[in-house]
């Protein structure tokens, strides 16, 4: 009797111990587990992407304009970085990356405005890093995307108009598109693949750039006056910074420091190198000399074109993407622009827009792996036995392209009515450095 009672007491104590131990175990399972390696990598990637804009894009663009517009062109990237940072922290991040409930297909909610609720939280897309790091990382994408557009209207838009345009564009175009593709919106639900920004960044900005070039019109003397780049050394340095920074852009989009990031980095480097050589070879054979600007443009074309596919494809596919990027973007920036006669000053559409379109479609061709358990275990792209992904990618291209074009045109008309878009003829002749900022390069 006593023995039975003792055994029962032991069993009861054991059961109680199991229950008590299970309570903190369940709580621990629910609590986000921050991985220091992933966090460190995303912090580094954030700095790399910010470097792409300042100083990378600033130098890349500044070297390609005439001497009288160098400062005015470079400062646009700097000013956009400051403006978009404030707008992103205030409301942009929340609308792009939170669950909008009944409206989630179109836009997010306001639960993270001004950083509300960040303490101790993680985002569903990046469960091993603090959400404040994820917010900052995504801010760098929001910064560089509108800054790319500035290449299309270089040397002729008012600084005040540029600030108004960039602020409105990032809120009314970039934020919704980022939500549609990356924040759980309707394009994500439809299965559109964009690893690091072929749609959200390059196609989006490239289409907007083309609209800006058409609405503002050509620079005075375009097609008749000598408008060669002022200092291609600046452009070379800027391109080099872009190339290195792009590792944060693409490999950072894995949001972890593992194998996926390694594939994205390798694919990015391969595509850039191949596209630079292809552009150089085409120009060399057609014009007799390989220009510095040509090989630099080819590298950027390869970087932009592989962006939507970077983590989804194998290295051999990245090489194929680089070949097509160098050839197609050369045709768009050199031949198509000449035939159509529009003045996209620094080839923002020809390189980024066309590269974004091409890369997004080629993702549907070459994708063989996915992330975040999307279609896990099933064929992904055409080479993987799923040709339908190409149609899905074309759907994304059509939606984002049309939306960006229409809303960009509306914003330009609004800004034109508020402050006017273009500098005067005298100011354009004088140069924007002195006319708008009262300074100049000696």
C-alpha positions in Angstrom: 0.0 0.0 0.0 2.7 2.4 1.0 4.8 1.4 -2.0 1.8 2.1 -4.4 1.3 5.4 -2.7 4.9 6.4 -3.1 4.9 5.4 -6.8 1.8 7.5 -7.4 3.4 10.5 -5.7 6.5 10.1 -7.8 4.5 9.9 -11.0 2.4 13.0 -10.0 5.6 14.9 -9.2 7.1 13.9 -12.5 4.0 15.0 -14.4 4.0 18.3 -12.6 7.7 18.8 -13.5 7.0 18.1 -17.2 4.1 20.6 -17.2 6.1 23.3 -15.5 9.1 22.8 -17.8 6.8 22.8 -20.8 5.5 26.3 -20.1 8.8 28.2 -20.6 9.6 25.9 -23.5 6.4 26.9 -25.3 7.1 30.6 -24.6 10.6 30.3 -25.8 9.4 28.7 -29.0 7.0 31.7 -29.6 9.8 34.2 -29.0 11.8 35.4 -32.0 15.3 33.9 -32.0 17.8 36.5 -33.3 20.7 35.1 -35.2 23.8 37.2 -34.7 25.4 36.1 -38.0 22.3 36.9 -40.0 22.0 40.3 -38.2 25.6 41.1 -38.8 25.3 40.3 -42.5 22.2 42.4 -42.9 23.9 45.3 -41.2 26.8 45.1 -43.6 24.5 44.7 -46.6 22.6 47.8 -45.5 25.8 49.8 -45.5 26.7 48.4 -48.9 23.4 49.4 -50.5 23.5 52.9 -49.0 27.0 53.1 -50.5 25.5 52.4 -53.9 23.5 55.6 -53.7 26.0 57.9 -51.9 28.7 58.0 -53.1 28.2 55.3 -55.9 25.3 56.6 -57.9 26.2 60.2 -57.2 29.7 59.7 -58.8 28.4 57.4 -61.6 25.9 60.1 -62.7 28.1 63.1 -62.0 30.9 61.9 -64.2 28.6 61.5 -67.2 27.2 65.1 -67.3 28.9 68.3 -68.5 31.1 70.1 -66.1 28.6 72.9 -65.5 26.1 70.4 -64.0 28.4 68.1 -62.0 27.4 69.4 -58.5 23.7 69.7 -59.3 23.7 66.1 -60.5 25.7 64.6 -57.6 23.7 66.4 -54.9 20.4 64.9 -56.2 21.4 61.5 -54.9 22.4 63.0 -51.6 19.2 65.0 -51.2 17.0 62.0 -52.2 18.7 59.9 -49.5 17.8 62.4 -46.8 14.2 63.0 -48.0 13.3 59.3 -48.6 14.8 58.3 -45.3 12.4 60.5 -43.4 9.4 59.5 -45.5 10.2 55.8 -45.2 10.5 56.0 -41.4 7.4 58.1 -41.1 5.0 56.0 -43.1 6.6 54.3 -46.1 7.9 51.2 -44.4 4.6 50.6 -42.6 2.5 50.8 -45.8 4.9 48.6 -47.7 5.6 45.8 -45.2 2.7 45.4 -42.8 -0.5 43.4 -43.2 -3.2 45.7 -44.5 -6.0 43.4 -43.5 -8.9 43.6 -46.0 -6.7 46.0 -48.2 -3.6 43.9 -48.0 -3.7 43.0 -51.7 -3.2 46.7 -52.4 -1.4 48.3 -49.4 -0.2 47.7 -45.9 -1.4 49.3 -42.6 -0.1 52.2 -40.4 0.9 50.0 -37.5 4.6 50.8 -37.9 4.5 54.5 -38.6 7.4 56.4 -37.0 8.8 53.1 -35.8 5.9 52.1 -33.6 6.1 48.6 -32.3 9.7 47.8 -33.4 11.1 47.0 -30.0 11.6 43.2 -29.6 9.9 42.4 -32.9 10.9 40.7 -36.1 9.4 40.8 -39.6 7.9 37.6 -41.1 10.3 37.9 -44.0 13.3 38.2 -41.8 12.6 36.2 -38.6 16.2 36.0 -37.4 17.1 39.7 -37.4 15.6 42.6 -35.4 12.9 44.4 -37.3 14.7 47.7 -36.9 17.5 46.3 -39.0 15.0 45.0 -41.6 13.4 48.5 -41.7 16.8 50.1 -42.3 17.8 47.6 -44.9 14.6 48.2 -46.9 15.1 52.0 -46.5 18.2 51.8 -48.7 16.1 50.2 -51.5 13.6 53.0 -51.2 16.4 55.5 -51.4 18.2 54.2 -54.5 15.1 53.5 -56.6 13.9 57.1 -57.2 17.5 58.3 -57.3 18.0 56.1 -60.4 15.2 58.1 -62.2 17.3 61.3 -61.9 19.6 60.1 -64.7 16.8 60.6 -67.2 16.2 64.3 -66.5 19.8 65.3 -65.7 20.8 68.8 -66.6 17.3 70.3 -66.9 15.0 69.8 -63.9 14.6 72.3 -61.2 15.9 71.2 -57.8 12.6 72.1 -56.1 10.7 70.1 -58.7 13.0 67.2 -58.2 12.4 67.2 -54.4 8.6 67.3 -54.8 8.7 64.6 -57.5 10.9 62.2 -55.6 8.9 62.6 -52.4 5.6 62.0 -54.1 7.0 59.2 -56.3 8.4 57.1 -53.4 5.1 57.3 -51.6 2.7 56.9 -54.5 4.6 54.5 -56.7 7.5 52.8 -54.9 5.7 52.0 -51.7 2.6 50.3 -53.3 4.8 48.3 -55.7 7.0 47.1 -52.9 4.0 45.9 -51.0 2.5 44.2 -54.1 5.7 42.2 -54.8 7.4 41.8 -51.4 4.9 42.8 -48.7 2.3 40.2 -49.3 0.3 42.1 -52.0 -1.5 40.7 -55.0 1.5 40.2 -57.2 3.2 38.1 -54.5 -0.1 36.1 -54.2 -0.1 35.6 -57.9 3.4 34.0 -57.7 5.5 36.8 -59.3 9.2 36.3 -58.5 11.5 39.2 -57.8 14.5 38.3 -55.6 16.0 41.7 -55.1 14.3 44.3 -57.3 14.0 43.7 -61.0 10.4 44.9 -60.8 10.3 46.9 -57.6 13.5 48.8 -58.3 14.8 48.7 -61.9 11.7 48.3 -64.1 9.8 50.6 -61.8 12.5 53.3 -61.9 13.3 52.7 -65.6 9.7 53.2 -66.8 9.4 56.4 -64.6 12.7 57.6 -66.1 11.4 57.2 -69.6 8.2 59.1 -68.8 10.3 61.9 -67.2 12.5 62.2 -70.3 9.4 62.4 -72.6 7.5 64.9 -70.4 10.5 67.2 -69.8 11.7 67.1 -73.4 15.2 67.2 -74.8 18.1 69.3 -73.5 18.9 72.3 -75.5 21.2 71.4 -78.3 20.6 67.7 -77.9 21.7 65.9 -81.0 23.6 68.9 -82.3 25.9 70.1 -79.5 28.8 68.1 -78.0 27.5 66.6 -74.7 30.2 64.1 -73.9 30.8 63.1 -70.2 32.8 65.6 -68.2 34.9 63.1 -66.2 34.7 59.3 -66.8 37.1 58.7 -63.9 34.2 59.7 -61.6 31.9 57.4 -63.5 34.4 54.5 -63.2 34.8 55.0 -59.5 31.0 55.2 -59.1 30.5 52.0 -61.1 33.1 50.2 -59.0 31.2 51.3 -55.8 27.9 50.2 -57.4 29.4 46.8 -58.3 30.6 46.1 -54.8 27.5 47.6 -53.2 25.3 45.4 -55.4 26.5 42.4 -53.3 24.5 43.9 -50.4 21.6 44.6 -52.7 21.3 41.1 -54.1 23.0 38.8 -51.5 21.6 40.8 -48.7 18.1 40.1 -50.1 18.5 36.5 -48.9 18.1 38.1 -45.4 20.3 35.3 -44.0 24.1 34.7 -44.2 23.8 31.2 -45.6 24.1 29.4 -48.9 21.4 31.4 -50.6 23.3 34.6 -50.0 26.4 32.9 -51.5 24.5 32.0 -54.7 23.1 35.5 -55.0 26.5 37.1 -54.6 28.2 34.7 -57.1 25.4 35.1 -59.7 25.6 38.9 -59.3 29.3 39.0 -59.9 29.2 36.6 -62.9 26.4 38.5 -64.7 28.1 41.9 -64.2 31.5 40.6 -65.6 29.9 38.8 -68.6 27.6 41.8 -69.5 30.6 44.2 -69.3 32.6 42.0 -71.8 29.6 41.6 -74.1 28.8 45.3 -74.3 32.5 46.0 -74.8 32.8 43.4 -77.6 29.7 44.7 -79.5 30.9 48.3 -79.3 34.5 47.3 -80.3 33.3 45.4 -83.3 30.8 48.1 -84.4 32.7 51.3 -83.7 36.3 50.1 -83.8 37.2 51.0 -80.2 36.0 49.8 -76.8 34.9 52.9 -74.9 35.3 53.3 -71.1 31.6 54.3 -70.8 30.6 51.2 -72.7 32.2 48.7 -70.5 31.0 50.5 -67.4 27.4 50.6 -68.8 27.6 46.9 -69.6 28.6 46.1 -66.0 25.6 48.0 -64.6 23.3 46.4 -67.1 24.5 42.9 -66.0 24.0 43.9 -62.3 20.5 45.2 -62.9 19.3 42.4 -65.1 20.4 39.6 -62.8 18.8 41.3 -59.8 15.3 39.7 -60.0 16.9 36.2 -60.6 20.0 36.4 -58.3 18.9 33.9 -55.7 16.6 31.8 -57.9 19.1 30.6 -60.6 22.2 28.6 -61.0 25.6 30.3 -61.9 25.4 29.0 -65.5 22.1 30.8 -65.9 23.6 34.0 -64.4 26.2 33.8 -67.2 23.4 33.5 -69.8 21.6 36.4 -68.3 24.8 38.5 -68.5 25.2 37.7 -72.2 21.6 38.8 -72.9 21.9 41.9 -70.6 25.0 43.2 -72.4 23.5 42.7 -75.8 19.9 43.8 -75.2 20.7 46.8 -73.0 23.3 48.0 -75.5 20.6 47.9 -78.2 18.2 49.8 -76.0 20.6 52.5 -74.8 22.4 53.1 -78.0 20.3 52.0 -81.0 16.7 52.3 -79.8 17.2 55.6 -78.1 18.8 57.0 -81.3 16.0 55.7 -83.5 13.2 57.1 -81.3 15.0 60.3 -80.5 14.1 60.7 -76.8 16.7 62.3 -74.5 17.2 59.9 -71.6 20.4 61.8 -70.5 22.2 59.0 -68.7 20.3 55.9 -70.1 18.3 55.2 -67.0 15.6 53.5 -69.1 17.9 51.7 -71.5 20.0 50.1 -68.7 17.7 49.9 -65.7 14.2 49.8 -67.3 15.1 47.4 -70.1 17.4 45.4 -67.8 14.6 45.1 -65.2 12.1 43.9 -67.9 14.6 41.4 -69.3 15.7 40.1 -66.0 12.2 39.6 -64.7 11.2 37.6 -67.7 14.4 35.5 -67.6 13.7 34.7 -64.0 10.7 32.8 -65.3 13.0 31.0 -67.7 15.9 30.1 -65.5 14.6 29.9 -61.9 15.2 26.6 -60.2 14.8 27.4 -56.5 12.6 29.6 -54.4 12.7 31.0 -50.9 10.2 31.3 -48.1 8.7 27.9 -49.0 6.9 29.3 -52.1 6.1 26.4 -54.3 8.5 24.3 -52.3 9.4 21.0 -54.1 7.6 22.0 -57.3 9.0 23.2 -60.7 9.8 26.9 -60.7 10.9 28.2 -64.1 10.9 27.0 -67.7 14.2 25.1 -67.4 12.7 23.4 -64.3 9.7 22.2 -66.2 7.3 25.1 -65.4 6.9 27.4 -68.5 3.9 29.0 -67.0 6.1 31.1 -64.7 7.1 33.2 -67.7 3.5 34.3 -68.1 3.3 35.1 -64.4 6.5 37.2 -64.8 5.0 39.0 -67.8 1.9 39.8 -65.8 4.2 41.4 -63.2 6.0 43.4 -65.8 2.7 44.7 -67.4 1.2 45.7 -64.0 4.2 47.4 -62.6 5.1 49.1 -65.9 1.7 50.5 -66.5 1.2 51.6 -62.9 4.6 53.3 -62.8 4.1 55.1 -66.2 0.6 56.4 -65.4 1.2 57.6 -61.8 4.6 59.1 -62.7 2.9 61.1 -65.5 0.3 62.3 -63.0 2.9 63.3 -60.4 4.9 65.2 -63.0 1.8 67.2 -64.1 1.0 68.0 -60.5 4.6 69.2 -59.7 4.7 71.2 -63.0 1.5 73.0 -61.8 3.0 73.6 -58.3 6.6 74.8 -59.0 7.3 74.1 -62.7 9.5 71.2 -63.8 12.2 72.7 -66.0 14.8 75.4 -65.5 14.7 78.4 -67.8 16.7 78.4 -71.1 19.2 80.9 -69.6 19.7 78.7 -66.5 20.2 75.6 -68.6 22.8 77.4 -70.7 24.6 78.8 -67.6 24.6 75.4 -65.9 22.7 74.1 -63.0 25.6 74.3 -60.6 25.7 78.0 -60.5 22.0 78.7 -61.5 20.5 76.5 -58.8 23.1 76.2 -56.1 25.5 79.2 -56.6 28.5 76.9 -56.7 30.7 75.3 -59.3 33.5 72.8 -59.8 36.8 74.7 -60.3 
